[in-house]
Amino acid sequence: MHSAFELIQLTEKHVPGLLRLSRQAGWPDYGERELLLLVKHGRLFGYQNSQGDVISCIGLFSYGRLASIGLVIVDSEYKRRGLGRRMVNACISQVDENTAIMLCATKEGLPLYEKSGFQTAGSIRKYSCQSFNPITKQHDIELTSFTEKDLPELTAADQAAFGGDRAALLHQLISQSGECIIARNMEGEFIGYGLSVQTPANLKLGPIIAPSPGLAAGLINRLAAGKQGPMRIDVPGDAASLHDSLEAMGFHLDDEPPLMMYQKKTLPVRNGQLFAVISQALG
């Protein structure tokens, strides 16, 4: 039966198939633009059936010595045939042994990842907000809109906080963003940034890079204040100090899936300033 399926690398022409799978999985934040971004900045693989339909997908996103696996979906009609396991193994085989691999696991996928050699190393907290409450606390920082001259400092700060080089991805993400806000101290030194991107379902906030939870909350407040509609932010479990500020702004904790690492490897050194990720797939 498996001979009817072919594992291929997915390209832009497969985006309609990826969109169908994302909708079936109940992941409303993925539209055509979001999926094109993943195809452009990652390596996406999937199985096709004999009719040429994409029946599964997985993404591998590389940032130097750190890689992330995400967008793991198997069509409901083709589950329990080993496609997920084979896709995960295919991605692992693409990464050299000196690179750490992380992923954010769904409850359904957790047993598969554990069998494939992943172990829980943390969590990602998913928050949603239907009605935003602005905060009024002021900080001695200057918040300004991004300009191209900010890019070198932004990417350097991001790499120190995230632990991997994602400059090309960030440049593309900023071009698609609703807002990118830069934080500087009173001496004019770059100290952080925040992004908002409108997806089909939410105003998605992240990344958020800041030297403290209070300043992270200030960036979130600037990005969200005055906006209408639902919002979402995904926060690393080790940034739980942001929780009270998020609750005060009207965010609610919906889920806390595990962050997993392959074969007991650890994340690259981070400076503790990552307060929100881009997405659970991209990290």
N, C-alpha and C positions, 0 to 999 in steps of 0.2 A: 504493500500500500504506500509506503514511504517513497517509492520510486516515482510516484506521480507528482511529488513536490520537489521544487528546485529552489535552493537558497541563492539569492542574487543580491547584489548591491543596489539599493534603491536610489533613484535620481528624481529630478524635478517632475518627470513624467508620471511618477508614481504617487504624487501628492494627493490626487483624488482618492486613491486606495487608502492612503494613510489617514485622510480625513474621515473616510467611512469607518475605519477601525477605531479612531479616536472617539467618534460619536457613539459607536457601539459600546466602548469601554466606559462611557460616561465621563469623559474628560473634556468639558466644554471650553476650556481655555485655549484649546488648539484649533485655530482656523488655518486657512491657506497660507497666510503670511507667516504665522508662527512655524508651520511645518516646513516652509521653504527655508526659513532661517536654520532649522535643524539640519536639513539636507545640505545646506551650503557649508555649515561649520562643523559637521560631524560625518561619520561614516554610518549610514543606515543600511541595514540588511533586512531581508524578509523572505518568506516562502511564498511561492506562487503555486496555485493548483494547475491542473492540466488545461484549464480554460484561460490561464494567464491572469487570474484574479490574485491580488495581494491578500494573503490570508493570515499573515503575521508580520510583525516588525520589531526591530530593536535598534537603538542608537548608541554609538560609541563616540564620546567627545573627549578629545585629548588636549591637555594643557601642560606640555612638558612632561615632568615626572609624576603627573597626576592625570587620571582619566576617570570619566564618569559614564556609567551605563544607564540608559533611560528609555522611555517610550517603548516599554516591553508589552506587547499586546499580541494575543492569539485569538483569531476569530472564534466565536462561541461554538461554531459547528466543527471546529478542528482541534478543540482542546483534548488533553489526555492522549496525545499521540507523540509526545516527546519533542514537539517543535520548540517550545520555550527553552528546554534544556539544551538543545542543539544550537539555538541562537546564542544563548549565553556563552557556551563553550567556544563558539566561533568568534565572539568578541574578545574573550580572554586570550585566544590564540593570536590576536592582532596586537597584543600589548607585550612589550618586553618585560623581563622579570624584575627590572629595577624600577618599574612604574607602579605606583599604588593605584588600585581600582576601587572606586566607591560606587554605591548605588543607594537609592531610597526605595525601600521595599513596600509593596502593598501586602495586605494580609494574605491574599490569594497566592502571591508570588514567593512569600517567605520560605516555605519548605523547599521550593526549587533552588533558591539562592543558597540556603544552608547546605543542600546536597552538592552544590557546585563549588563549595569552599569559601563562601562568604560568612563573616561573623559580625554580629551587632557591635558597633563602635560608638553609637550615639543615637541621635534622633533628629528629625526635622518637625518643627511645630507649625501646622497649617492654621492660620487665623483668617477669619472672614469678618466683614463689616458691612452692614446694610445702611447704617446712618452714622456718619462720622461726626464726632464731637471734637472741635478744635481745642487745643490746649493753649494756655496763655503764658506759661512760664517762659521767660526770656533767658537766653544764654549770650555770653560775650563772644558771639561769632557773627560772621558776615555770610549770608546765604545769597548766592547769585546764580543766574542761569549759565549753563555750560557754554563755553566757546572753544574753538579748536585749539587755542593756545593752552587750554587746561589739560589736553589729552595726555601728554607725557607724565604729568604729576598724578593724574587719575589712574593710569594704568600701573604706575609704580606702586601707588597706595593699594590698589586692588590686588596686585600680586603678593604684597606683604601680608594682606589680610586673608586672601583665599588660598595661597600656597601654590598657585600655578599661573602660567602665563596665558591669559585669555584676551590679549589686546585686540586681535582681529575681531573676535566675537563682540567685544564691548563697543568697538567703533561702529559696527553694524547695528547693534542694539540701540545705541544712542541716536542713530539716524532715524530709527523707528519709534523713538520714545515720545511719550506725551510731554515729559519734562525730564531734564537732568539738572540737578541742583548741586552746586559746589559749595562746600563749607570751608571758610578760612578763619583763622583766629585774628585777633586785633592787630597782630603784626603782619598780617597778610599771608601767613603761611598756610599752605593747603593741608587740611586735616581730615577731609572726608567728602563723600558724595552720596547721592541717592538718585535712583531712577524710577520713573513710573511708565508703564506701557499698557495701553488699552488692548485687552484681548476680547474675543467675542463674548466672554461672560463676565469679566471683571476688569477694574482698574488694578493692575498687578504692580505691587511695589517691590522693588529689589533689582539689583543689589543695594544694600545700605551698608556703607563703610563709615565708621565713626570711632573716635577714641574713647567714648563712654556711652552708656545707655541713655543718659539725658540728651546728649547731642544727637544720638540716633533717633530718639523720639522727636527732636526738633526738626530733623530732616523729613521724617514721616509726616509730621504736622504740615510742613510747607508743601509737600507733594500732594497731600490729600485734602487740605482745607479748601472748602468751596466747591469740591467735586461732587457730582451726583452719581447715584448708582452703586452697585455692590463693589467691594474692594477685597483684595486678597494679599496676604503677605506670608511668606514661608521663612521661619526663623530657626537657625541652628539651635539644637537643644541646649548647648552650652552658653547660649545667650539668653537664658531664661530670665535674667535681670530686667529684660525689656517688657516682661509680661504685664506688670502693673500699669505701665504707661499705655500699652496697647489696649488694655481693658478700659482705662479712663477715656481713651479716644473712641471707644465703641466697638473694638474688635473682640471676637469670641474665638476661643480655641476649639477647632472642629476635630482635629485629628493629630496624632503624633506618631507617624510611622518611623520604623527604625532606619538609621543610616548604617550601612554595612560596608565592610572592607574585605577585600579578597586576601585569603591566606595569611591572616594575622598581621598584614602590613598596616602601618599607621599613616595618617595624613601627613603631608609635608608640614614643616614648621609654619604655624600661623601666629599672628601677633595679637589675636583676641579682639580684633576690630570688625569682624564680619557679623553684622546683625540681621541680615536678610540675604537669601540666595536669589539667583535669577529665577530658577525653577527647580523642582525636584529632579528633573531630567538632567539639566545642565550643571547643577551645583551652584 
